[in-house]
Amino acid sequence: MMLAETSLSIWGWGSLVIVLFLIKFGPFIIFYIFCFFGGGFVVTFFFGKTSSEKYLDQCEHSFLPPTSFGITKCIDEMKQESKSIKIDRRLTGAYIIDEPLQQVIQFSLRDYVQYWYYTLSDDDSFLVEIRKTLQNALIKFSTRSKEIDWLPYFATRLVDDFGTHLRIFRKAQQRITEKDEKMKAEDLVDTFFEVEVEMEKEVCRDLVCTSPKDEEGFLRDLCEVLLYLLLPPGDFQNKIMRYFVREIIARGIILPLINQLSDPDYINQYVIWMIRDSVCSYEAFMNIIKLSDNVGELEAVRDKAMEELQYLRSLDTAGDDINNIKNQINSLLFVKKVCDSRIVRLQTGKEIDTVKLAVKCGKLCTVPLDNILVHNIALQFFMDYMQQVGGQAHLFFWMTVEGYRVTAQQQLAVLSSPKKDGRHQTTQTKDLLRTAAVGVYDQYLSEKASPRVNIDEALVAKLAEKLNHEDPTPEIFDEVQRKVYDLMLRDERFYPSFKQHVLYVRMLAELDMLKDPSFRGSDDGEGESFNGSPTGSINLSLDDLSNVSSEEFVQLRACISDTVFADYDPYAMAGVCNDHGKTYALYAITVRRRTPNGEEVWKTYRRYSDFHDFHMRITEQFENLASILKLPGKKTFNNMDREFLEKRKKDLNTYLQLLLTPETMKASPGLAHCVYDFLENKAYSKGKGDFARKESPLMQKTYVDPEHSRVGAQLEDVVDDTIPLRIMLLLMDEVFDLKERNQWLRRNIKNLLQQLIRAMHGDTLNKKIVDHVDWMTSPEQVADAVKRFRDAFWPNGILAEAVPRRDKAIRMRTRIAGKTKLLGIMPDELKHILGAETTRKGILRVFEMFQHTQLNKRMVYVFLEGFLETLFPMYKFRELFNKLHSHSKQMQRYKHRPQSTQAPSLQKR
């Protein structure tokens, strides 16, 4: 109660004081009081701030270093207006190349960078720096490419890479066939990379070709290395810039290009476009249908035929048109029937063995024995058959006598021309003829012959009497040869049984004389090709049988003199000659021989190819010389250089001196005859080296398995030093599998190709290839390639959309069309040389190789690696690629495989 009264009195007195105060001073007194205190606060605040800033400023200058003006300067420059940026558009020094290249750079930046960069910033400086970086890389690349001689790459490396790729594919097919498995795409790819690692031994590209993730990683790493080589150090250290450029090149340019080049459908369309002028024949088309092993191809053709049938049946025609339509309908019905029949066979696995069927039916064309013996293709099958039945001695004797007769006639024709020493020439030639004839007798008819030709002993004794008492003539073996021919013709073991053998049917297939064009030769017997030359003396060289003894020969000395030819442009050690547009060097060899009457001196002139041919002859005939004598290596291009010729002269002189040492002569009995013939003062004939190059069954060359090495390892096996022959032989060996054939056929193919090349182009083809490579690398052609790339990826300046994958049926019909086109353009001359069936199988093998994306990628990457190795020979790109591919699963399995199983064929041999 008391507290309430006290509180009430306080509020009352307080209110009274306020009322009296307001009455006394008025209501504005409150405003004056607020202004007084507020003003004091404001004055105090500003005074303290100013004092604090002065104090901090004094502290800053007293205890801290001066601040940088960089930020202020950057802010000032940013406030200024942006200046126009000038870019040097020169890249390669050729305007026709620089213009499309600049467009490619511009389109790449626009479509891969600008579309997202402008959402972040309007400043162009970043884009300009990327453009300058790309241009710097292109300038360095262009400068480096101009310093490289691209001729060896296009003429040798590409051929080696392509041939090796084809060899791996062929071996993969054979391995699957040996397993008696139905070939699947997945199995073929896996087997292909198994064979690759066995052949390459240090690298396998399976991950790059089969895994998109690993492929992108490989391209990133590769582009990183290229940017390191091509960019200035400052630009390369800029990681952001480097990563942008790397992604643009790797994923925006290289990867889409590789995907397009590896697409089988794209390759098939390109093949058809390349040979668009050729006409597809109905026979070739039906052959492809009957040879097809792909059900998808057959179904696509059958469905198209049914579609065309429906259209033709819906037409309302009359008169002559109806006959044409009936013919078309009948043809389409036949195609449909063949496709259905082939599909049923493939799906049920009931393949018809056409070879055995043809043998049982017996309705085959008859090829006379006379024609077989003079036809290259037919003779090789008869040769294989005779070897199987043990009658090879009869056939080889007949062929050797043919060779002896031709050679003897040539030597006697030479005697008819005037000679300075006619008596000496006549005596020497007769001795050589007698030695050659006795050699034929001893090899096939004597009691020591193995195998021996079994004929009437009276004829053999009569021949021996002639050899002992009469001068040999070209016709000395004629009577015995006719008897052997009659024996091969009438003996049931030989020609009559051959006509009922599988090899005879395969021979008809090669000659294209079977009625059924779908014939496919089996592989039975093909592996039994004769591994020695059956014609050991078919082109017997009489001069190689000279009677010069080793003791007399050791008195011979020879060296390449430095004679200068007045008629030619001298090179100190050799004359550089020009014969029908072909330039080559002649080496003058001064030969000295001691005789009882004094010393004979003469000069002979030889080309390097003569040395090469001679070296092959003696190293194949005397195997111990291969480890002693080393011939200077070949140089296909720029081999007329003065320094190179000087070095070659010294090396050839060293070769001659080592060859003429008494130790070398005594270690190789019979070598003296070959060397004397080579140094004799007469024109050297490479054809005479054929005898030594032909391996007789008694003297086999040391075998080196070529199937487990790159194709380039056999480049030196080609004697002729012209590029076209070397390239064609390498490719034909792999495309048509000629290494499985007997050596006699391969030699004939080589000779025919050599004649064909020289007949078409003469001796100037080497120069034409050089000119063609120069044309391919000319600014005009490079600019055209860049334009094609630009138009393919940016048609009309707009980024091309991803092309939708074509329908499977269309792709299958494109495959059929591509194979038909390829078979249609094969010249008849090639079929006559190799055989129709071999030609078909080879062409279809190459076409089938391109039908697998993973394998196509492998080939593209191999070409890319070879290109970079050629462009940067000073860097260890081969080791880099081995390291980039080191994560390969096939490679890891190969390394952990037992040593004895890594190359079974080599271990077996």
PyMOL commands that set and color helices and strands:
alter all, ss='L'
color gray80, all
select helices_A, chain A and resi 2-25+29-63+70-79+95-117+125-146+151-178+185-200+206-210+212-230+233-237+239-262+264-274+282-291+295-313+320-348+354-361+369-374+376-388+392-415+422-444+457-469+478-490+495-498+502-510+526-528+543-545+550-553+608-621+623-627+642-659+662-667+671-679+686-693+706-708+711-717+723-735+738-740+743-776+779-793+795-797+808-825+828-834+836-849+853-871+877-884+889-895+899-901+904-908
alter helices_A, ss='H'
color red, helices_A
select strands_A, chain A and resi 556-560+569-570+574-579+582-595+598-607
alter strands_A, ss='S'
color yellow, strands_A
deselect
rebuild
show_as cartoon
